[in-house]
């Protein structure tokens, strides 16, 4: 009886160790956001080696150099993975814009790459827009839950949002929207994947950068290690090399 009890205690101890080890990992979530993060099979769920892109390569190398364990998965929709990082310890999400509204919600590592905010139109469009105020007169497509959509709503613009940004490429091509609010170069890369290359920038309304957002309870020492690793990678030219690999 005593032997069985001792075995049970040992089993519980081992389970606790495995649970602790799992909790010690940073659980990284991302989405299909070419060319920064995307599933190799084009689907809305992938993990580890089945995820690729600019940010994926940078983040993988950053965690490797920092010696921090992680698990990476691409999931859908964006709202859900963002909320997981916001609410769950040892969780993070990328790539996301670091805005004033989000600043205090996470601990940040970056920047990973540029993501200017633009309004795109079909190449044959005759629209001339000098401000977002003028853009209010037109139908604008956006990605639901994205920082760009949030910004437009704050400016009094109610976009016709989609749960998948590539849907906006189709809507723009069919004339269902006049303008597409998206990131640059991400939007053009996504459109190119859909066979659409005849787009033009009507308005560039913000210059932003993409970051890794970590839950606020993440150990400051881990954040510092990751940031130091990224800074070294940038100084070595690693980040620019990865950017050029996908964008040229």
PATOR-599422 format. One record per residue (C-alpha): residue in one letter; residue number from 1; y, z, x. Coordinates in steps of 0.25 Angstrom, whole numbers, plus 5000, padded with zeros to 4 digits. Last residue first. Layout:
N
REC;A;NUM;Y;Z;X
...
END
This chain:
248
REC;X;248;5166;4784;5049
REC;X;247;5165;4796;5040
REC;X;246;5151;4802;5042
REC;X;245;5150;4802;5057
REC;X;244;5165;4803;5059
REC;X;243;5164;4817;5052
REC;X;242;5152;4821;5060
REC;X;241;5159;4818;5073
REC;X;240;5172;4824;5069
REC;X;239;5165;4837;5066
REC;X;238;5157;4837;5079
REC;X;237;5170;4835;5088
REC;X;236;5168;4846;5097
REC;X;235;5180;4853;5092
REC;X;234;5175;4852;5077
REC;X;233;5161;4857;5081
REC;X;232;5168;4869;5088
REC;X;231;5176;4872;5076
REC;X;230;5164;4871;5067
REC;X;229;5156;4881;5075
REC;X;228;5168;4891;5075
REC;X;227;5169;4889;5060
REC;X;226;5154;4892;5058
REC;X;225;5154;4904;5067
REC;X;224;5167;4910;5060
REC;X;223;5161;4908;5046
REC;X;222;5148;4915;5051
REC;X;221;5156;4927;5057
REC;X;220;5164;4928;5044
REC;X;219;5151;4931;5037
REC;X;218;5151;4923;5023
REC;X;217;5155;4931;5012
REC;X;216;5166;4921;5008
REC;X;215;5156;4911;5005
REC;X;214;5157;4899;5015
REC;X;213;5166;4886;5013
REC;X;212;5163;4875;5023
REC;X;211;5175;4866;5024
REC;X;210;5181;4853;5020
REC;X;209;5196;4849;5023
REC;X;208;5207;4845;5015
REC;X;207;5219;4835;5015
REC;X;206;5225;4834;5001
REC;X;205;5231;4823;4991
REC;X;204;5227;4810;4997
REC;X;203;5230;4800;4986
REC;X;202;5226;4786;4982
REC;X;201;5215;4785;4993
REC;X;200;5207;4772;4991
REC;X;199;5193;4769;4987
REC;X;198;5185;4756;4989
REC;X;197;5173;4762;4996
REC;X;196;5163;4765;4984
REC;X;195;5149;4763;4987
REC;X;194;5145;4777;4982
REC;X;193;5143;4782;4997
REC;X;192;5157;4776;4999
REC;X;191;5163;4785;4988
REC;X;190;5157;4797;4994
REC;X;189;5163;4794;5008
REC;X;188;5176;4791;5002
REC;X;187;5177;4804;4994
REC;X;186;5172;4812;5007
REC;X;185;5183;4806;5016
REC;X;184;5192;4810;5009
REC;X;183;5190;4820;4997
REC;X;182;5190;4817;4982
REC;X;181;5199;4814;4970
REC;X;180;5195;4801;4964
REC;X;179;5205;4793;4957
REC;X;178;5206;4784;4944
REC;X;177;5193;4790;4938
REC;X;176;5183;4782;4929
REC;X;175;5187;4769;4936
REC;X;174;5172;4766;4939
REC;X;173;5174;4767;4954
REC;X;172;5182;4780;4952
REC;X;171;5171;4786;4943
REC;X;170;5160;4782;4953
REC;X;169;5167;4788;4965
REC;X;168;5170;4800;4956
REC;X;167;5155;4802;4954
REC;X;166;5154;4804;4969
REC;X;165;5161;4817;4968
REC;X;164;5150;4823;4960
REC;X;163;5153;4833;4949
REC;X;162;5164;4824;4944
REC;X;161;5179;4828;4941
REC;X;160;5189;4820;4932
REC;X;159;5201;4827;4939
REC;X;158;5210;4836;4932
REC;X;157;5223;4836;4940
REC;X;156;5233;4848;4938
REC;X;155;5234;4850;4953
REC;X;154;5224;4862;4953
REC;X;153;5214;4853;4946
REC;X;152;5216;4843;4958
REC;X;151;5213;4854;4968
REC;X;150;5201;4859;4961
REC;X;149;5196;4844;4961
REC;X;148;5198;4842;4976
REC;X;147;5191;4856;4979
REC;X;146;5179;4850;4972
REC;X;145;5173;4857;4959
REC;X;144;5172;4843;4952
REC;X;143;5174;4831;4961
REC;X;142;5186;4823;4957
REC;X;141;5190;4811;4949
REC;X;140;5204;4808;4945
REC;X;139;5209;4801;4933
REC;X;138;5224;4798;4935
REC;X;137;5238;4803;4931
REC;X;136;5236;4816;4938
REC;X;135;5236;4807;4951
REC;X;134;5251;4807;4951
REC;X;133;5251;4822;4953
REC;X;132;5241;4821;4963
REC;X;131;5251;4813;4972
REC;X;130;5255;4799;4977
REC;X;129;5246;4791;4968
REC;X;128;5245;4775;4968
REC;X;127;5234;4770;4959
REC;X;126;5231;4755;4961
REC;X;125;5216;4757;4962
REC;X;124;5208;4745;4968
REC;X;123;5203;4754;4979
REC;X;122;5197;4764;4969
REC;X;121;5205;4778;4970
REC;X;120;5204;4790;4978
REC;X;119;5212;4803;4977
REC;X;118;5211;4811;4990
REC;X;117;5208;4825;4996
REC;X;116;5206;4825;5011
REC;X;115;5192;4831;5015
REC;X;114;5192;4833;5030
REC;X;113;5180;4839;5037
REC;X;112;5173;4852;5041
REC;X;111;5185;4862;5041
REC;X;110;5179;4871;5042
REC;X;109;5172;4885;5039
REC;X;108;5178;4893;5027
REC;X;107;5175;4906;5021
REC;X;106;5176;4905;5006
REC;X;105;5184;4908;4993
REC;X;104;5197;4911;5000
REC;X;103;5201;4897;5004
REC;X;102;5196;4891;4991
REC;X;101;5210;4889;4984
REC;X;100;5216;4886;4997
REC;X;99;5206;4874;4999
REC;X;98;5195;4873;5009
REC;X;97;5188;4860;5004
REC;X;96;5173;4861;5004
REC;X;95;5162;4855;5011
REC;X;94;5154;4864;5011
REC;X;93;5149;4877;5004
REC;X;92;5144;4890;5009
REC;X;91;5135;4902;5005
REC;X;90;5132;4915;5013
REC;X;89;5137;4923;5001
REC;X;88;5137;4916;4987
REC;X;87;5150;4915;4978
REC;X;86;5159;4904;4984
REC;X;85;5148;4897;4992
REC;X;84;5139;4896;4979
REC;X;83;5152;4892;4971
REC;X;82;5154;4880;4980
REC;X;81;5139;4876;4979
REC;X;80;5140;4876;4963
REC;X;79;5154;4869;4962
REC;X;78;5148;4858;4971
REC;X;77;5137;4854;4962
REC;X;76;5127;4851;4968
REC;X;75;5121;4856;4981
REC;X;74;5119;4852;4996
REC;X;73;5112;4863;5004
REC;X;72;5114;4870;5017
REC;X;71;5107;4882;5023
REC;X;70;5114;4890;5034
REC;X;69;5111;4898;5046
REC;X;68;5123;4900;5055
REC;X;67;5122;4898;5070
REC;X;66;5137;4893;5071
REC;X;65;5132;4880;5078
REC;X;64;5122;4877;5067
REC;X;63;5131;4881;5056
REC;X;62;5142;4871;5061
REC;X;61;5132;4860;5064
REC;X;60;5127;4861;5049
REC;X;59;5141;4862;5044
REC;X;58;5146;4850;5052
REC;X;57;5134;4841;5048
REC;X;56;5135;4845;5033
REC;X;55;5150;4843;5033
REC;X;54;5149;4829;5037
REC;X;53;5137;4825;5029
REC;X;52;5122;4829;5027
REC;X;51;5113;4837;5018
REC;X;50;5098;4834;5017
REC;X;49;5096;4842;5030
REC;X;48;5100;4855;5024
REC;X;47;5099;4854;5009
REC;X;46;5101;4844;4998
REC;X;45;5106;4844;4983
REC;X;44;5115;4834;4976
REC;X;43;5108;4821;4980
REC;X;42;5113;4811;4990
REC;X;41;5100;4811;4998
REC;X;40;5107;4816;5011
REC;X;39;5115;4826;5003
REC;X;38;5130;4826;5006
REC;X;37;5140;4834;5014
REC;X;36;5153;4829;5020
REC;X;35;5152;4814;5018
REC;X;34;5149;4816;5006
REC;X;33;5151;4828;4997
REC;X;32;5137;4831;4991
REC;X;31;5138;4846;4991
REC;X;30;5137;4858;5000
REC;X;29;5130;4872;5001
REC;X;28;5128;4880;5013
REC;X;27;5120;4893;5012
REC;X;26;5124;4901;5024
REC;X;25;5111;4908;5029
REC;X;24;5111;4923;5030
REC;X;23;5107;4924;5016
REC;X;22;5094;4917;5019
REC;X;21;5091;4926;5031
REC;X;20;5094;4938;5022
REC;X;19;5084;4933;5012
REC;X;18;5074;4931;5023
REC;X;17;5076;4945;5028
REC;X;16;5075;4951;5014
REC;X;15;5062;4944;5012
REC;X;14;5057;4949;5025
REC;X;13;5060;4963;5021
REC;X;12;5054;4962;5008
REC;X;11;5041;4957;5014
REC;X;10;5041;4968;5024
REC;X;9;5043;4978;5013
REC;X;8;5032;4972;5005
REC;X;7;5023;4972;5017
REC;X;6;5026;4987;5019
REC;X;5;5023;4990;5005
REC;X;4;5009;4983;5006
REC;X;3;5006;4991;5018
REC;X;2;5009;5004;5011
REC;X;1;5000;5000;5000
END
